Amino acid sequence: MMKMNVTPMMKQYLDIKEKHQDCLLFFRLGDFYEMFFEDAKTASRELEITLTGRDCGLEERAPMCGVPFHAADNYIGRLVEKGYKVAICEQVEDASLAKGIVKREVVRIVTPGTILEGSTVSEGKNNYICAIVNKDNAYGLSISDVTTGEWSVTYIEGEKNTRKLLDELAKYSPVECLLDQITYNDAEIYDFIKSKFVCMTQQIPNHCLDISLSYSLLTRHFNVSSLEGIGLIDDRADTLAASSLLYYLKETQKNTLSHMHTLSLYNVDAYMLLDMSTRRNLELTETLREKRRKGSLLWVLDHTKTAMGSRYIRKCIEQPLIHADKINERLDATEELKNNALLRADLFEALDHIYDIERLMSKAAYGTCNAKDLLSLKASLGVLPAIYNLLHTCNSTKLIKLYQNFDALEDVFSMIDASILEDAPLSLREGSLIKDGFNEEVDRLRQIKKEGTSWLMAIEAKEKEKTGIKNLKIKYNKVFGYFLEVTQSYHHLVPDYFIRKQTLSNCERYITEELKQVESDVLGADDKLNVLEYQLFTQVRENIVSQMDRLLTVSHFIAELDMFCSLADVADQYHYIKPVINHGQTINITGSRHPVVEKIIGEHSFIANDVYLDNKTHQVMLLTGPNMAGKSTFMRQVALIVLMAQVGSFVPAENAEIGVADRIFTRVGASDDLASGQSTFMVEMMEVSNILHHATKDSLLILDEIGRGTSTLDGLSIAWSIIEHIATEDKLGAKTLFATHYHELTDLEKNIPSLKNYCVAVKEMGEDIIFLHKIVPGSVDHSYGIQVAKLAGVPSMVLERAKSILSDLEKDQTHHLNVTADKPLPVEKMDKKGVAQQASQQLSLFENKHVHVINELKALDVMDLTPMKALQVLYDLQKKIR
């Protein structure tokens, strides 16, 4: 396409589009954003809007479609949700003053990680964008939510750093990722991001990783003389990740990002590490199958009143604490609010009137907030003094700190209250924004508008009396403005100072110097007033932005307080108790309940259970019992109770003593990963591998049905070996709940002192069973599979055939494990000197009647066999066994 052949407007469009080829260009024309050529075809298809055309100087009309500017946010949100980037091109000069084509520029690029509003931005969930840089075999991860101003960075080094990086990404679930070339070409990381998240991924340009550029960007943004002022080291991966993200945001958002005023540095090891499998299996923030909030732990714990509080409690669930002192600070705050129902009710009442301060401040920083947003901010600030007064009676350390550092922001409230009209419109260009008394010129112009009508009526009455023209009228139209209209019958009475403007068939229209002056005052006042009110509004907005630090600090305090009130309310409503947190390695819970299941079926319908785990005598709880009996529910509830305690929540139990866990791992169920060609068993083994490589003695492991995805002997061998590895202190020594249908494993209790057998109690009534859902010491020797199938509604003829087959198999079982007390299991034990001793074992694959086959195999001279002879021998042996 030759630009010289197109119209000036279209040339301007093509020049701007050339600089933003990876975006859909929203080109402002009057009251619409228009798109042309391929952009128009794409938008028409994706938004289901009409595709038209426009003459552009070429032989064929340019394909065109558009959306109204006042409704653009909705359309932009839909396109971004579908994975597109949208460049917003605005008129940047007054059309009435422009010479030729109005100057236009791209004022912002909207991407999944930078969108401020729309269906993709959930009120109670952060919208994260991240940058990852690999340098010197260490990762820098910088992550931000531009809708709230949150911005953090971490440095991940040492062994297993890739796994830690992936776990961190699982915690944040970013919607947009920027990767340096090394990371972008790392198949493990790239495939993980693309398969696990709905995420736009792009490579960081090499020039953005320049050390001098990085230094300059960060020091200018934070107004510091060196990076030490913000805790960063010049030439390191985390610094490059932070600067790359900042560069990208400045390039796309075209503003100073003043709301991103603080960069938080954190250590990934400062929180409980949870991999994606564990987050999914424990259903922390969404259910496993439907991906719904209802049915998750967050659904149970989130009784917050504010959007900030809802996001904060989600964040705390995603990253539980691992320092007992900090956990106990939260628990004490929760306890105080639980025990003081009146205080909690008053705080909830105040919190219910607070809007999303964080996102209101982001809109202010972007210059996109309107008068209604400032009024929402004023309403939020209006309740801060009441909250401050309520906190002064608190005694817990955390709430005292909130009180002592609380800023009621009364000056900011007063500024908005004095300036912005309560019924101000959404539009900022049509006036009615500023209160009377805030600005003298606004008051004067309003007085002119108000008195303009009476001034005109006075002129009309005066001229009637002065000229004797009884039907003289002052009228108005857009062409002439105000004028005096005189019919032809009174034409002879028109005085000399009337200036003729227009002659009609039955009347004449005139103006006077006095009328022109009044018109100038009245009509000019309206335009001047609208412009002045907009200018004053932007000044108020800028003054609020200048108080960004204070506002964001108090919003964080509100989020914390809201979470404590929520956790206290949940504890009170569902009869949770305060757990005892210590640095020990004991988990001792009596009367434990599953928080989600209990909420669904009711507290009194749930069967509570006890659990005791330590790193010495009760390290592994081996759990047997039939399907549907509640093994998985029990194991999950133990994990959830430990996690809840480390969040700072009370827990569903009668008593709970929790030794802090550094990690919780779960391997509960698996499915094929067809996209990467992995079977159920492969997925299972990959999860187990991750656990065995990354767990520590302070971890809690939840393992369900390990080895069930392959043949019986293979699976049993794997499960057996895994238990040995976990139960050996110098290998792993982690506290473990291990559920299995391999009943042979229960004999391990004889040789592993730290392993204890437990089972789910079942009551047999003839051929039927009743699940008691009670965990008791001991084991079961069969799985009640046929009984469970009966409960599931399997046809009776199938069940009867299954019973017949089972009976035959039990009579003619040819493969079994013969484990006896005098032939112990292969468990490594330590002698008194600390030397590993290998216990003996006997694995009998054949019964005694096949001893002659074994003898024949022993007697064979393999080196003397021809290929044909070997096949014959193998055939004969197989025939004898059959």
Summary of the structure (lengths in Angstrom):
residues: 882
radius of gyration: 37.6
end to end distance: 79.7
largest distance: 143.9
contacts: 2811
relative contact order: 0.06
helix: 48%
strand: 19%
